[in-house]
Amino acid sequence: MTRVRFPLTVFYDASCPLCANEMHALKARDGGGKLELVDCSAPDFDESILAGVPIRRSDLMTVIHARDAGGRWLRGIDVFEAAYGAAGLDAAARLWKHPRLRPLWEHIYPWIARHRQLLSRLGAAAAMARAMSYCRDSQCSTRTRATTVKRESPSGRTTASSPSAR
């Protein structure tokens, strides 16, 4: 993929909880104003934004699309690679463009896009939100968060411990 010019305008289906959770989580991590989100499912969506390009609202609702500041359109996996990079999640962006994983993403994504509402009802939206909560400062961790528990001992002293220490 060639270099993306920001801001990147992502056209997504906000009526899909899976899509909305992911895009809002990315936007929340966008400290540099590199992402703009447009809900193409909204009744008041302005289709005039598509004037002069061979893209229709039905295309936007079928597969995720984005337009960069230079007017270049991206679709599918290219959007995820650019959006994750814009949000500062460089490790995740590298996974989207990894040469060995890319064919897998290209194969799986159309199925996910077609079944996104069902996947949301089955809990994928909650799983996405949980997964995104582990991403901080351009890195995503698979470690669970330790919780520190403060206890008062019989002698009146306060001690702190994590669940793994018990």
Biotite code that builds the C-alpha atoms (Angstrom):
import biotite.structure as struc

atoms = struc.array([
    struc.Atom([0.000, 0.000, 0.000], chain_id="A", res_id=1, res_name="MET", atom_name="CA", element="C"),
    struc.Atom([1.309, 3.453, -0.855], chain_id="A", res_id=2, res_name="THR", atom_name="CA", element="C"),
    struc.Atom([1.619, 6.140, 1.786], chain_id="A", res_id=3, res_name="ARG", atom_name="CA", element="C"),
    struc.Atom([-1.685, 7.432, 3.158], chain_id="A", res_id=4, res_name="VAL", atom_name="CA", element="C"),
    struc.Atom([-2.253, 11.173, 3.437], chain_id="A", res_id=5, res_name="ARG", atom_name="CA", element="C"),
    struc.Atom([-4.105, 12.195, 6.573], chain_id="A", res_id=6, res_name="PHE", atom_name="CA", element="C"),
    struc.Atom([-6.716, 12.774, 7.671], chain_id="A", res_id=7, res_name="PRO", atom_name="CA", element="C"),
    struc.Atom([-8.165, 9.427, 6.652], chain_id="A", res_id=8, res_name="LEU", atom_name="CA", element="C"),
    struc.Atom([-11.956, 9.445, 6.382], chain_id="A", res_id=9, res_name="THR", atom_name="CA", element="C"),
    struc.Atom([-13.332, 6.020, 7.241], chain_id="A", res_id=10, res_name="VAL", atom_name="CA", element="C"),
    struc.Atom([-16.825, 5.130, 6.018], chain_id="A", res_id=11, res_name="PHE", atom_name="CA", element="C"),
    struc.Atom([-18.195, 2.497, 8.377], chain_id="A", res_id=12, res_name="TYR", atom_name="CA", element="C"),
    struc.Atom([-21.493, 0.911, 9.393], chain_id="A", res_id=13, res_name="ASP", atom_name="CA", element="C"),
    struc.Atom([-22.323, 2.356, 12.828], chain_id="A", res_id=14, res_name="ALA", atom_name="CA", element="C"),
    struc.Atom([-25.472, 0.201, 12.960], chain_id="A", res_id=15, res_name="SER", atom_name="CA", element="C"),
    struc.Atom([-23.125, -2.756, 13.431], chain_id="A", res_id=16, res_name="CYS", atom_name="CA", element="C"),
    struc.Atom([-21.886, -2.972, 17.046], chain_id="A", res_id=17, res_name="PRO", atom_name="CA", element="C"),
    struc.Atom([-18.725, -4.819, 15.975], chain_id="A", res_id=18, res_name="LEU", atom_name="CA", element="C"),
    struc.Atom([-17.870, -2.112, 13.434], chain_id="A", res_id=19, res_name="CYS", atom_name="CA", element="C"),
    struc.Atom([-18.808, 0.767, 15.741], chain_id="A", res_id=20, res_name="ALA", atom_name="CA", element="C"),
    struc.Atom([-16.782, -0.589, 18.688], chain_id="A", res_id=21, res_name="ASN", atom_name="CA", element="C"),
    struc.Atom([-13.686, -1.034, 16.561], chain_id="A", res_id=22, res_name="GLU", atom_name="CA", element="C"),
    struc.Atom([-13.879, 2.343, 14.838], chain_id="A", res_id=23, res_name="MET", atom_name="CA", element="C"),
    struc.Atom([-14.670, 4.251, 18.037], chain_id="A", res_id=24, res_name="HIS", atom_name="CA", element="C"),
    struc.Atom([-11.803, 2.514, 19.846], chain_id="A", res_id=25, res_name="ALA", atom_name="CA", element="C"),
    struc.Atom([-9.429, 3.530, 17.044], chain_id="A", res_id=26, res_name="LEU", atom_name="CA", element="C"),
    struc.Atom([-10.742, 7.099, 17.074], chain_id="A", res_id=27, res_name="LYS", atom_name="CA", element="C"),
    struc.Atom([-10.255, 7.262, 20.860], chain_id="A", res_id=28, res_name="ALA", atom_name="CA", element="C"),
    struc.Atom([-6.562, 6.424, 20.339], chain_id="A", res_id=29, res_name="ARG", atom_name="CA", element="C"),
    struc.Atom([-6.148, 8.957, 17.523], chain_id="A", res_id=30, res_name="ASP", atom_name="CA", element="C"),
    struc.Atom([-4.260, 11.718, 19.280], chain_id="A", res_id=31, res_name="GLY", atom_name="CA", element="C"),
    struc.Atom([-3.198, 13.466, 16.094], chain_id="A", res_id=32, res_name="GLY", atom_name="CA", element="C"),
    struc.Atom([-6.550, 13.939, 14.382], chain_id="A", res_id=33, res_name="GLY", atom_name="CA", element="C"),
    struc.Atom([-5.613, 11.487, 11.658], chain_id="A", res_id=34, res_name="LYS", atom_name="CA", element="C"),
    struc.Atom([-8.980, 9.696, 11.591], chain_id="A", res_id=35, res_name="LEU", atom_name="CA", element="C"),
    struc.Atom([-12.394, 10.996, 10.663], chain_id="A", res_id=36, res_name="GLU", atom_name="CA", element="C"),
    struc.Atom([-15.380, 8.661, 10.918], chain_id="A", res_id=37, res_name="LEU", atom_name="CA", element="C"),
    struc.Atom([-18.457, 8.785, 8.705], chain_id="A", res_id=38, res_name="VAL", atom_name="CA", element="C"),
    struc.Atom([-21.451, 6.584, 9.450], chain_id="A", res_id=39, res_name="ASP", atom_name="CA", element="C"),
    struc.Atom([-22.624, 5.401, 6.032], chain_id="A", res_id=40, res_name="CYS", atom_name="CA", element="C"),
    struc.Atom([-25.612, 3.624, 7.619], chain_id="A", res_id=41, res_name="SER", atom_name="CA", element="C"),
    struc.Atom([-27.166, 6.867, 8.886], chain_id="A", res_id=42, res_name="ALA", atom_name="CA", element="C"),
    struc.Atom([-30.445, 7.890, 7.230], chain_id="A", res_id=43, res_name="PRO", atom_name="CA", element="C"),
    struc.Atom([-29.008, 11.365, 6.638], chain_id="A", res_id=44, res_name="ASP", atom_name="CA", element="C"),
    struc.Atom([-25.810, 10.091, 4.980], chain_id="A", res_id=45, res_name="PHE", atom_name="CA", element="C"),
    struc.Atom([-24.891, 12.583, 2.255], chain_id="A", res_id=46, res_name="ASP", atom_name="CA", element="C"),
    struc.Atom([-24.324, 10.543, -0.893], chain_id="A", res_id=47, res_name="GLU", atom_name="CA", element="C"),
    struc.Atom([-23.053, 13.633, -2.721], chain_id="A", res_id=48, res_name="SER", atom_name="CA", element="C"),
    struc.Atom([-19.698, 12.877, -1.078], chain_id="A", res_id=49, res_name="ILE", atom_name="CA", element="C"),
    struc.Atom([-19.467, 10.021, -3.594], chain_id="A", res_id=50, res_name="LEU", atom_name="CA", element="C"),
    struc.Atom([-19.988, 12.257, -6.630], chain_id="A", res_id=51, res_name="ALA", atom_name="CA", element="C"),
    struc.Atom([-17.490, 11.557, -9.388], chain_id="A", res_id=52, res_name="GLY", atom_name="CA", element="C"),
    struc.Atom([-16.314, 8.191, -8.040], chain_id="A", res_id=53, res_name="VAL", atom_name="CA", element="C"),
    struc.Atom([-17.602, 4.750, -8.996], chain_id="A", res_id=54, res_name="PRO", atom_name="CA", element="C"),
    struc.Atom([-18.538, 3.977, -5.383], chain_id="A", res_id=55, res_name="ILE", atom_name="CA", element="C"),
    struc.Atom([-22.102, 3.853, -4.101], chain_id="A", res_id=56, res_name="ARG", atom_name="CA", element="C"),
    struc.Atom([-23.550, 3.736, -0.615], chain_id="A", res_id=57, res_name="ARG", atom_name="CA", element="C"),
    struc.Atom([-24.311, 0.031, -1.105], chain_id="A", res_id=58, res_name="SER", atom_name="CA", element="C"),
    struc.Atom([-20.571, -0.525, -1.713], chain_id="A", res_id=59, res_name="ASP", atom_name="CA", element="C"),
    struc.Atom([-19.747, 1.275, 1.549], chain_id="A", res_id=60, res_name="LEU", atom_name="CA", element="C"),
    struc.Atom([-22.260, -0.904, 3.386], chain_id="A", res_id=61, res_name="MET", atom_name="CA", element="C"),
    struc.Atom([-20.799, -4.097, 1.893], chain_id="A", res_id=62, res_name="THR", atom_name="CA", element="C"),
    struc.Atom([-17.079, -3.536, 2.576], chain_id="A", res_id=63, res_name="VAL", atom_name="CA", element="C"),
    struc.Atom([-15.366, -0.864, 4.661], chain_id="A", res_id=64, res_name="ILE", atom_name="CA", element="C"),
    struc.Atom([-13.970, 2.055, 2.634], chain_id="A", res_id=65, res_name="HIS", atom_name="CA", element="C"),
    struc.Atom([-11.825, 5.085, 3.392], chain_id="A", res_id=66, res_name="ALA", atom_name="CA", element="C"),
    struc.Atom([-10.622, 8.149, 1.524], chain_id="A", res_id=67, res_name="ARG", atom_name="CA", element="C"),
    struc.Atom([-7.342, 9.833, 2.331], chain_id="A", res_id=68, res_name="ASP", atom_name="CA", element="C"),
    struc.Atom([-6.636, 13.561, 2.208], chain_id="A", res_id=69, res_name="ALA", atom_name="CA", element="C"),
    struc.Atom([-5.323, 13.200, -1.336], chain_id="A", res_id=70, res_name="GLY", atom_name="CA", element="C"),
    struc.Atom([-8.637, 11.755, -2.528], chain_id="A", res_id=71, res_name="GLY", atom_name="CA", element="C"),
    struc.Atom([-7.336, 8.187, -2.855], chain_id="A", res_id=72, res_name="ARG", atom_name="CA", element="C"),
    struc.Atom([-9.852, 5.493, -1.925], chain_id="A", res_id=73, res_name="TRP", atom_name="CA", element="C"),
    struc.Atom([-8.973, 2.389, 0.086], chain_id="A", res_id=74, res_name="LEU", atom_name="CA", element="C"),
    struc.Atom([-11.181, -0.606, 0.737], chain_id="A", res_id=75, res_name="ARG", atom_name="CA", element="C"),
    struc.Atom([-11.167, -3.721, 2.876], chain_id="A", res_id=76, res_name="GLY", atom_name="CA", element="C"),
    struc.Atom([-7.908, -4.724, 4.540], chain_id="A", res_id=77, res_name="ILE", atom_name="CA", element="C"),
    struc.Atom([-6.101, -1.589, 3.302], chain_id="A", res_id=78, res_name="ASP", atom_name="CA", element="C"),
    struc.Atom([-8.497, 0.468, 5.442], chain_id="A", res_id=79, res_name="VAL", atom_name="CA", element="C"),
    struc.Atom([-7.697, -1.521, 8.581], chain_id="A", res_id=80, res_name="PHE", atom_name="CA", element="C"),
    struc.Atom([-3.952, -1.245, 7.980], chain_id="A", res_id=81, res_name="GLU", atom_name="CA", element="C"),
    struc.Atom([-4.186, 2.527, 7.515], chain_id="A", res_id=82, res_name="ALA", atom_name="CA", element="C"),
    struc.Atom([-6.667, 3.115, 10.361], chain_id="A", res_id=83, res_name="ALA", atom_name="CA", element="C"),
    struc.Atom([-4.696, 1.122, 12.927], chain_id="A", res_id=84, res_name="TYR", atom_name="CA", element="C"),
    struc.Atom([-1.535, 2.965, 11.877], chain_id="A", res_id=85, res_name="GLY", atom_name="CA", element="C"),
    struc.Atom([-3.322, 6.322, 12.149], chain_id="A", res_id=86, res_name="ALA", atom_name="CA", element="C"),
    struc.Atom([-4.433, 5.416, 15.677], chain_id="A", res_id=87, res_name="ALA", atom_name="CA", element="C"),
    struc.Atom([-0.822, 4.747, 16.649], chain_id="A", res_id=88, res_name="GLY", atom_name="CA", element="C"),
    struc.Atom([-1.273, 0.974, 16.869], chain_id="A", res_id=89, res_name="LEU", atom_name="CA", element="C"),
    struc.Atom([1.739, 0.241, 14.707], chain_id="A", res_id=90, res_name="ASP", atom_name="CA", element="C"),
    struc.Atom([2.144, -3.394, 15.752], chain_id="A", res_id=91, res_name="ALA", atom_name="CA", element="C"),
    struc.Atom([-1.469, -4.128, 14.816], chain_id="A", res_id=92, res_name="ALA", atom_name="CA", element="C"),
    struc.Atom([-1.062, -2.239, 11.525], chain_id="A", res_id=93, res_name="ALA", atom_name="CA", element="C"),
    struc.Atom([1.939, -4.425, 10.721], chain_id="A", res_id=94, res_name="ARG", atom_name="CA", element="C"),
    struc.Atom([-0.204, -7.531, 11.327], chain_id="A", res_id=95, res_name="LEU", atom_name="CA", element="C"),
    struc.Atom([-2.763, -6.278, 8.777], chain_id="A", res_id=96, res_name="TRP", atom_name="CA", element="C"),
    struc.Atom([-0.046, -5.869, 6.139], chain_id="A", res_id=97, res_name="LYS", atom_name="CA", element="C"),
    struc.Atom([2.126, -8.875, 7.028], chain_id="A", res_id=98, res_name="HIS", atom_name="CA", element="C"),
    struc.Atom([2.848, -10.713, 3.749], chain_id="A", res_id=99, res_name="PRO", atom_name="CA", element="C"),
    struc.Atom([2.039, -14.136, 5.185], chain_id="A", res_id=100, res_name="ARG", atom_name="CA", element="C"),
    struc.Atom([-1.122, -13.033, 7.019], chain_id="A", res_id=101, res_name="LEU", atom_name="CA", element="C"),
    struc.Atom([-2.494, -10.704, 4.355], chain_id="A", res_id=102, res_name="ARG", atom_name="CA", element="C"),
    struc.Atom([-3.911, -13.521, 2.160], chain_id="A", res_id=103, res_name="PRO", atom_name="CA", element="C"),
    struc.Atom([-5.713, -14.891, 5.213], chain_id="A", res_id=104, res_name="LEU", atom_name="CA", element="C"),
    struc.Atom([-7.231, -11.472, 6.035], chain_id="A", res_id=105, res_name="TRP", atom_name="CA", element="C"),
    struc.Atom([-8.244, -10.986, 2.393], chain_id="A", res_id=106, res_name="GLU", atom_name="CA", element="C"),
    struc.Atom([-9.987, -14.360, 2.448], chain_id="A", res_id=107, res_name="HIS", atom_name="CA", element="C"),
    struc.Atom([-11.706, -14.003, 5.839], chain_id="A", res_id=108, res_name="ILE", atom_name="CA", element="C"),
    struc.Atom([-12.745, -10.340, 5.789], chain_id="A", res_id=109, res_name="TYR", atom_name="CA", element="C"),
    struc.Atom([-15.499, -10.594, 3.126], chain_id="A", res_id=110, res_name="PRO", atom_name="CA", element="C"),
    struc.Atom([-17.172, -13.335, 5.182], chain_id="A", res_id=111, res_name="TRP", atom_name="CA", element="C"),
    struc.Atom([-16.906, -11.250, 8.363], chain_id="A", res_id=112, res_name="ILE", atom_name="CA", element="C"),
    struc.Atom([-18.299, -8.194, 6.567], chain_id="A", res_id=113, res_name="ALA", atom_name="CA", element="C"),
    struc.Atom([-21.274, -10.198, 5.242], chain_id="A", res_id=114, res_name="ARG", atom_name="CA", element="C"),
    struc.Atom([-22.042, -11.640, 8.684], chain_id="A", res_id=115, res_name="HIS", atom_name="CA", element="C"),
    struc.Atom([-21.083, -8.667, 10.889], chain_id="A", res_id=116, res_name="ARG", atom_name="CA", element="C"),
    struc.Atom([-24.548, -8.179, 12.394], chain_id="A", res_id=117, res_name="GLN", atom_name="CA", element="C"),
    struc.Atom([-24.827, -11.862, 13.328], chain_id="A", res_id=118, res_name="LEU", atom_name="CA", element="C"),
    struc.Atom([-21.287, -11.875, 14.715], chain_id="A", res_id=119, res_name="LEU", atom_name="CA", element="C"),
    struc.Atom([-22.185, -8.829, 16.813], chain_id="A", res_id=120, res_name="SER", atom_name="CA", element="C"),
    struc.Atom([-25.232, -10.626, 18.239], chain_id="A", res_id=121, res_name="ARG", atom_name="CA", element="C"),
    struc.Atom([-23.043, -13.636, 19.038], chain_id="A", res_id=122, res_name="LEU", atom_name="CA", element="C"),
    struc.Atom([-20.674, -11.515, 21.121], chain_id="A", res_id=123, res_name="GLY", atom_name="CA", element="C"),
    struc.Atom([-17.962, -10.477, 18.670], chain_id="A", res_id=124, res_name="ALA", atom_name="CA", element="C"),
    struc.Atom([-18.562, -6.792, 19.469], chain_id="A", res_id=125, res_name="ALA", atom_name="CA", element="C"),
    struc.Atom([-17.879, -7.393, 23.160], chain_id="A", res_id=126, res_name="ALA", atom_name="CA", element="C"),
    struc.Atom([-14.805, -9.460, 22.314], chain_id="A", res_id=127, res_name="ALA", atom_name="CA", element="C"),
    struc.Atom([-13.518, -6.664, 20.061], chain_id="A", res_id=128, res_name="MET", atom_name="CA", element="C"),
    struc.Atom([-14.034, -4.093, 22.820], chain_id="A", res_id=129, res_name="ALA", atom_name="CA", element="C"),
    struc.Atom([-12.196, -6.333, 25.285], chain_id="A", res_id=130, res_name="ARG", atom_name="CA", element="C"),
    struc.Atom([-9.326, -6.908, 22.836], chain_id="A", res_id=131, res_name="ALA", atom_name="CA", element="C"),
    struc.Atom([-9.001, -3.193, 22.083], chain_id="A", res_id=132, res_name="MET", atom_name="CA", element="C"),
    struc.Atom([-8.745, -2.466, 25.825], chain_id="A", res_id=133, res_name="SER", atom_name="CA", element="C"),
    struc.Atom([-5.367, -4.237, 25.802], chain_id="A", res_id=134, res_name="TYR", atom_name="CA", element="C"),
    struc.Atom([-3.916, -1.826, 23.247], chain_id="A", res_id=135, res_name="CYS", atom_name="CA", element="C"),
    struc.Atom([-1.972, 1.080, 24.678], chain_id="A", res_id=136, res_name="ARG", atom_name="CA", element="C"),
    struc.Atom([0.765, 3.329, 23.322], chain_id="A", res_id=137, res_name="ASP", atom_name="CA", element="C"),
    struc.Atom([1.160, 1.661, 19.905], chain_id="A", res_id=138, res_name="SER", atom_name="CA", element="C"),
    struc.Atom([1.363, -1.830, 21.411], chain_id="A", res_id=139, res_name="GLN", atom_name="CA", element="C"),
    struc.Atom([-1.207, -4.527, 22.133], chain_id="A", res_id=140, res_name="CYS", atom_name="CA", element="C"),
    struc.Atom([-0.653, -6.962, 24.971], chain_id="A", res_id=141, res_name="SER", atom_name="CA", element="C"),
    struc.Atom([-2.181, -10.382, 25.481], chain_id="A", res_id=142, res_name="THR", atom_name="CA", element="C"),
    struc.Atom([-1.481, -10.280, 29.217], chain_id="A", res_id=143, res_name="ARG", atom_name="CA", element="C"),
    struc.Atom([-4.385, -9.960, 31.560], chain_id="A", res_id=144, res_name="THR", atom_name="CA", element="C"),
    struc.Atom([-4.423, -6.937, 33.773], chain_id="A", res_id=145, res_name="ARG", atom_name="CA", element="C"),
    struc.Atom([-3.369, -7.539, 37.334], chain_id="A", res_id=146, res_name="ALA", atom_name="CA", element="C"),
    struc.Atom([-5.556, -6.031, 39.979], chain_id="A", res_id=147, res_name="THR", atom_name="CA", element="C"),
    struc.Atom([-3.981, -4.770, 43.137], chain_id="A", res_id=148, res_name="THR", atom_name="CA", element="C"),
    struc.Atom([-5.982, -5.520, 46.240], chain_id="A", res_id=149, res_name="VAL", atom_name="CA", element="C"),
    struc.Atom([-5.384, -3.520, 49.403], chain_id="A", res_id=150, res_name="LYS", atom_name="CA", element="C"),
    struc.Atom([-6.010, -5.338, 52.645], chain_id="A", res_id=151, res_name="ARG", atom_name="CA", element="C"),
    struc.Atom([-5.690, -4.399, 56.225], chain_id="A", res_id=152, res_name="GLU", atom_name="CA", element="C"),
    struc.Atom([-3.903, -6.988, 58.328], chain_id="A", res_id=153, res_name="SER", atom_name="CA", element="C"),
    struc.Atom([-4.993, -7.817, 61.887], chain_id="A", res_id=154, res_name="PRO", atom_name="CA", element="C"),
    struc.Atom([-2.166, -5.607, 63.142], chain_id="A", res_id=155, res_name="SER", atom_name="CA", element="C"),
    struc.Atom([-3.680, -2.627, 61.271], chain_id="A", res_id=156, res_name="GLY", atom_name="CA", element="C"),
    struc.Atom([-1.043, -2.479, 58.529], chain_id="A", res_id=157, res_name="ARG", atom_name="CA", element="C"),
    struc.Atom([-2.206, -2.082, 54.922], chain_id="A", res_id=158, res_name="THR", atom_name="CA", element="C"),
    struc.Atom([-0.724, -4.532, 52.424], chain_id="A", res_id=159, res_name="THR", atom_name="CA", element="C"),
    struc.Atom([-1.113, -4.773, 48.660], chain_id="A", res_id=160, res_name="ALA", atom_name="CA", element="C"),
    struc.Atom([-1.186, -7.949, 46.613], chain_id="A", res_id=161, res_name="SER", atom_name="CA", element="C"),
    struc.Atom([-2.149, -9.066, 43.140], chain_id="A", res_id=162, res_name="SER", atom_name="CA", element="C"),
    struc.Atom([-4.434, -12.034, 42.458], chain_id="A", res_id=163, res_name="PRO", atom_name="CA", element="C"),
    struc.Atom([-1.490, -14.096, 41.192], chain_id="A", res_id=164, res_name="SER", atom_name="CA", element="C"),
    struc.Atom([0.332, -13.601, 44.487], chain_id="A", res_id=165, res_name="ALA", atom_name="CA", element="C"),
    struc.Atom([-2.475, -15.197, 46.507], chain_id="A", res_id=166, res_name="ARG", atom_name="CA", element="C"),
])
